[in-house]
Amino acid sequence: MMMQKQNNLLLERLGKGACAAKYKLQTLSEEEKNRALRQAADGLLADQKAILAANEKDMDAGRENGMHAGMLDRLKLDGSRIEAMAEGLRQIAQLPDPVGRELEAWERPNGLKINKISVPLGVIGIIYESRPNVTADAFALCFKAGNAVILKGGRDAIYSNMAITASIRNSLKKAGVIEDAIQLIEATDRETTAAFMRCKEYIDVLIPRGSAGLIRAAVENSTIPIIETGTGNCHIFIDETADLTKAVNIVVNAKTQRIGVCDACESLVIHKNIAAQFLPALERGLADVHDVEIRGDKTVCGILPQAHTAQDTDYGTEYLDYILSAVTVGSVEEAIAHINRYSTHHSEAIITENMQNAEKFKQEIDSACVYVNASTRFTDGFEFGFGGEIGISTQKLHARGPMGLRELTTYKYVIEGNGQIR
């Protein structure tokens, strides 16, 4: 009971601070926001030593607790990743301000002039796991879109998140901007997370980023409107007309470039007419980078003696590991049906030289991002030119795919008259 009371007081204090901040943030000019973002980028680099020391404490704890290699990869910071965080802030500073845009305008027969104007969402709550770079990305995107943000990171990255937040708040103070534009919930217990999901009085939108379990918990328990950022069981279909060299390079990249990310390839779908040529070439390509366990159907296992027999559950699994499921099909129609059945509606790709098949794939695959002859690893706000992203939405309202600045705004109608009455 005492813990619950303390949680409620903590969240009430953070919520009130964020609500006060959001009204000040929506009055900032574009240059004021950009100046603060550049200050925060410089601050991250200046505070690199403290941030890396904090991250090492998280990494030590993760190793001691037997954290999976893919999760350790998500957690780890180094000089290049901090530089990438800072560069993300600088890029967001260079992007057009999404607030105050005239989306539509028209005049009614009675003389009323109606304007549809983009405005901030308000206070955004974000729950995420193990990726401390999210702390900086989430702040920058929310801030540029005029929103205050309350962050709830995972226990695994608590020291890293605290150090990054402290650096950003100090930079905001130097820039003359309210520090409560960003706040971090430092409590790591599940009770606090559950209570955070019910802070509808203070939070306008909740965005969960992380495992399927976290997202499911948010969907089932939140009283705040949420935007789902889904898990990534991403597929690549190797069509019978695929260029083998191109196909191997794309799959190796999509599977092994980083295993602990949501846009990594987890499932292969292969046309049976090309399987005997493609699979041995893929096996050699993967062996040059890392040992990858392939779990396949009867045809795949017949071609690759080292492959393991796949279970039905394998085709729906986001491994975040050096494991790849593989199934053979007889047509592009079968490939599409398989993918739509097992997909988490994140990112899917077709490798083909047949543009008719490519068009069919683009039209019929029900996922946020559909690729033709490219790696799924490009499903990323930075790669899309958004300067980072708040997450990859796999739902259809109100945002889908990489969520950049515009997805962190809503709109209002401004109506001007000259004494009209109804």
N, C-alpha and C positions, 0 to 999 in steps of 0.2 A: 504493500500500500504506500509506504514511504517512497519507494523507488518510482512508482507510478506518478505520485504527486510531484516529485522532482522533475520527471520527464515532461509532465504537462507544463510546469513553470518554465523549463528550458525552452520548449517549443513555443510557448506563448511569447516569451521574450524575443526569440528569433523572428517569429511571425510578425510581431508589432514593428520590429526594426525593419523588416523587409517591406512592410506596407508603407511605412514612412519614407523609405528610400525610393519606392517606385514612383511616387509623385514628384520627387526631385529629379529622378533620372529622366522622366519624360519631358522635362523642360531643357535638358542639355542640348546644346547645338551639336551639329555633326563634328565640328572641329574640336569641341571640348571632349567629346567621346574619343575621337581619334588620338588626341594628345594623351589622354589617360591610358589608352591601350598601348601606345608607344612607350610610355613610362613603365607600364607593367611588364612589357617585353624586356626592357633594359633591366628592370628589377630582378627578373628571373635569372638572367645571366650574372648579375652582380651577386645574387644569393645562391649561386650554383653549388658552392661548397657545402652550405648548410642543407640544401635540398638533397644532395647526394648522400650526405651523412644520414639524414633521416630515412632515405630510401634504403640504405644498407641495413638499417635496423629492421625494416619491413622484410627485406630479402632474407636476412638471417633467420627471422621468425618463420618465414615461409619454408625455408629449407629444413629447419628443425621440425616443422609440422608435416613434412613429407609432401609439400605442394607439388603438383604436377608440373612437368617442364613447360607445358603450354601456358599455364597460369603464371609461372615465374617469369616467362617472357613478357607477358602482359604487364607484370608488376615492375620490371626492371627499368631504371633510369640510368642514363649515362650522359656524357657531355653532348653527344650528337642529338639525343632525344630532348634534352632541355633546349638546345638550340632550335630544334624543330618546333617545340612548344612556343618559343619566343617568336619564331618566324610566322607561326600561325596567327599570333596576335597582331603582328605587323601587317600581314595580309588582310586580316579582317578590318584593320584600320584603313586600308586602301579601298575597301569595297564601298559601293554607294550606300548611303543611309537608307534602310528600308522603311523608316518611320516618316510619316507625313506625305507619302506618295498619293497622288490623286489616281485612284483606280478606275473610277468612272465618274461622269458628270452629265447631267441632263436637266432640262427645264420642262416643267409641267405646263399644261394649257392655262392653269390659273396663275402662272408667273412664278411659282416656287422653284428655286434653283437648288438641286440636290447634288451633293458631292459625296462620293464614297472614298474615305481617307484611311490609309493604313496607320494603325496605332499599336503600341506595345501590348503584349498579353497581360503584363502586370508583374505578378510574383510567380516565378517558376520554381518548382521543387524537382530535384533530380536525385534519384537513388541509383548508385552504380557500384561496380565491384572491381577491385584489383588493378584498375588502370589509372594511375595518378595523372597522366596527361589529360584525362577527361576534366580534371579540376580546372585547368587553365582554359581548355577549349570551351567548356560549358560557360565559364564566366564571360569569356570574350564575346561569344555569340549572343548570349543573353544581354550583356551590357550594350553592345552596339545596337541591338534592337530595342533598347530602352527599358529592359526588364531588370528587376532585382532577382537574385537567385539564392536559394537555400540548398546546399549540397549535403547529401548523406552518402558518404563513401563507405566501402567495406572495411572490416577490421584489418584485412590483410595489408591495406595501404594507408593506415591511419596516420602514421608519422609523416609519410610523404605528402599526404593531402594537407596536413596541418602546416607543414613548411611552405608549400606552394601557396596556400591561402594567406598565410601571414605575409608572404612576400607581396602578393597582389594587394592586400589591404594597405600595406605600407606605401605602395606606389600610388594607390588612389588618394591617400592622405596627402602625399606630396603634390599630386595633381589638383588638389582642392576639390575632390569629389567625395561624396558620402561613402564611407567605408562599408556600410551595410549593403552596398550593391552586391557584395558577395559575403555569404556566411556559411560556415561549415558546422554541421552537427558532429561534435567530437565523441559523443557517446556511441558505442559500437554494439550495444545489445539489441536483440530482436524486438523487445518491447518498445524501445524508442522508435525503431523503424515502423512498427505497426501503428504507433500513435501519430507519427509523421504523416502516414497515409490518410489520416482522418482530420487533418488540419485545414478543412475546407474554408474556415472563416478567414484564413490568411493567404492561402495559396490558390492561384487561379488555374494552374495546370501542373500535373505531375508526370514526369517522364522517367520511367524505370529503364536502366541500361544494364544488361548483364545476362545471367543465366535464365533458362526457361523457367526455373523455379521462382526466381525473383519476379519475373514478369507476370507469371501466373498469380503469385501472391498479391501483386499490386492490382491486377484485374479483379480478383475476388474480394479484396478487402478495402480498397481505396474508396473514400467518399468524394474524392477530388476527381474531376475529369482527367483522364490519362491519355497519353499518346504512347502506344506500344512500340518499343524498338526490339524487334524479334531476333531470335537465334538464327543462325545461318547454315542450314543444310543446303549448300550451294552445289548445283549440278553443272557438269559440262557434257554435252552430247557430241560424240564424234560421228559425224555423218559419213556415209559410204564414199562421198566425194572429197573428204577432207584431205588437205595437204598434210602428209605425215610429219614432216619436219615442223611445220607450224603447230600442229596439234600437240606434239610432244613438248615443245617449248612452252606452250600455253599451259598445259596441265602441270608440268614441273613447277612453273612459276606459281600457279594458283594454289598448288598443294603445299609447296615447301618454302616459299619466300618468307612467310610467317605463319606458323601453325595456330597461334592463339588468337586469331582474329575472325570476325564473323563473316568476312567475304572470302575466306579460304575455301577452295574446292574440297568437298567431302565425298561427293558421289560422281562416278563416271557412268555414262550411258553410251554404249558403243554399238554401232550398226554391225550386225554379224558378218556382213560381207567384207568388212575391213579389219575385223578383230584379230585375225591371225597375223596380219602385217603390223598392226598398230601396237598391240600389247607387248610383244618382245622389244620393240623400239622404245616404248614407254618405260619398260623395266630397266633398260640400259640407261635411259636418260635420268631416271630417278636415282639409280645407283651412283651416278656421278655426283649427286648432291647429298642424299641421305637415304638410309634404309627406310622404305615405306612398306608397311604390310598391306597387301591387297586382299580384300575379302570379296570373292566373286561368285557368280552362278556357275553351273556345270560347265558351260562353254569356256568361261574365263579360266577356271581351274584346269580344264583340259589343255589349254594353251600355255598357261604358266604353272608349272609343277609346284612352285613355291607359294602359290596363292592359297588362302584359306577359304573354306566354304562359308558363304555369307548366310546369315539368318535374316528373316524378314525384317527384324528390327534394325539391322545394319543399314538398310536403305533409308531409314528415317532418322539417322543419328548424326548429330554434330559432334565429331570426335574431338576437335581441337588437339589433334595428335597426328603422328606420322602413320595414319591409317586411312585407307581409301576404299570405299565400296565400289563395286563394278558390276554392271549387268549388261547383257546383250539384248538387242531388239532387232526386229525385222523391217522397221520402217520409221520414218519421222513421226508418223501418227502414234506408234507405240511409244516412242521416246517421249513425246509430249504428254501422253497419258500417264506414263510412269513418273515423270517429273512433277506433274500437277498433283499426283497422289501423295508423293512423299515430301514435296518441297515445303519449306517454311516461308515461301513467297518472298525470299530475299533477293538472290541473284542467280541467274542461270545463263549458260552460254551454249552456243552451237558453233562447231568448227566445220565449215562446209565451203565448197566451191560452187554449190548449187544455190543460186539466189532465190529460186522458187521455194526451196526448202527453208531458206533463211527467212523469207517473208512469212511463211506459215508458222515458223517457230516464234517469230516476233509477235505475231497476231494472237496466238493461242496460248502462250505461256502466261500463267497468272501470277507474275512476280513483280516486285517493285522495279527491278533492273534486269533487262534482257540484253545480252551481248551477242554479237556476231563476230567471230574470229578475233576475240580478245579475251584476256584473263579477267576473271571475276574480281581480282584484287583491286580493280579500279573503283569499286563501289565505296567511295570515300569522299567526304566533303572537300578535302584538300585537292584531290585529283579531279573533282568535278568543277573546281574553280570557286568553291564556296568559302575558301579560307578556313576549312575545318567544318565539323558538323556536330550537332548535338546528339546525333544518333541516326541509325538507319531504321526508318519506320516501315514496318511490314503491314500496317493497317491501311485503310483507304480514307479515313477521316481523321484530322483534316489535312494530314500531310502523308506523303509516301516517298520511300527512298531516302537518300541522304538529306537531312534536315538542316538547311542553312538559315541565313538571316530572315528571309521572307516567311519561312515557316514558323518563326517565333514572333510573328505579328498577327493581329486580327484587324478588324476595321470598324469604323463607325460612320454613320451618315450625318453630314452637316447640311442643314436645310436653311436657306436664306429666303426671307420673304419681305413684303412691303405692306404689312398690315392685313394679309389674307386671314380669313376665318372660315370655318367649315360649318 
